[in-house]
Each structure stands twice: as structure tokens, then as C-alpha cells.
Amino acid sequence: MGGRDAIAGYSVIALVTLAALVQYFLMGLNVGRARGRLGVAAPATHGHPEFERYYRVQMNTLEWLVIFLPCLWLAAVFTADWGMRVSLVVAALGVLWIVGRYIYSQAYVKDPATRSRGFAVQALATLLLLLIALVSAVTNLLPQ
């Protein structure tokens, strides 16, 4: 996949990246709303259990963005020559990560003990992206 097809593939990955960043931005807004509603003055990061859950969702998402985004882009770059179908699979795994983070955030704010399903979904998506990036990077080093 070269030229225009590669740009189209990267554009799909860019849209997934932007969606993940919008999700993170909204989580930050949720923290701010919870801070105001529950009376937790800045710069405190603790004080009310509900606020702390919103804050932990945002911080845990930040911790995972650092792993997810490089895996997403490395998988996209190293499989770009494999066709648009592969780019769409990589993008779908990115969307799955976003869905997993949403499930995680909703569950964690309600009851932290129920966060496992969402965590597992996003962790699996990240692991698959990591494996795709690793296998494709190694494959690209092999003689044709």
C-alpha cells in the first residue's frame, strides 16, 4: 500500500488517535466537574471518594495512553504496506481500546471493584497492537 492508500490508512489511525485524545479530554472535564460539585479545591487530589474515582480514571487512562498510542502507530506504520484491510484491523483495535476505556471509566466511577471487564478489553487491545507492531517490525527486517 503506497501513496494515497497509505495516507488513507494513516488518516484512519489519526482519527482513532484523535478520538482517544477527545475521550481523555472529556475525562479531564469530568474531573473538573467532580472537583467543583464535591468541593475538592485545587490542587488537592483527594478528599471525596467520588472525586478520587474520577481522578483515578483520568490518571489510569493517561498511564495507558503512553503504552497504547505508540503501539497503535507502530502497528500502523509497520503494516502500511500490507493493505488497507490491515490498517482497518489496526484501527478497529484502537476503537476497541477506546470502548474498553469507556467501560472501565463507567464501572470505576460507580464501583471500582467492577472495573475488570473494561480494563481487560483495553489491555487486550493494547497487547494485540503491541504484538502486531513487534511481528511487523521484525518481518520488515527479514530479507524479501
Secondary structure, 3 states (H helix, E strand, C coil): CCCHHHHHHHHHHHHHHHHHHHHHHHHHHHHHHHHHHHCCCCCCCCCCHHHHHHHHHHHHHHHHHHHHHHHHHHHHHHCHHHCHHHHHHHHHHHHHHHHHHHHHHHHHHHCHHHCHHHHHHHHHHHHHHHHHHHHHHHHHHCCC
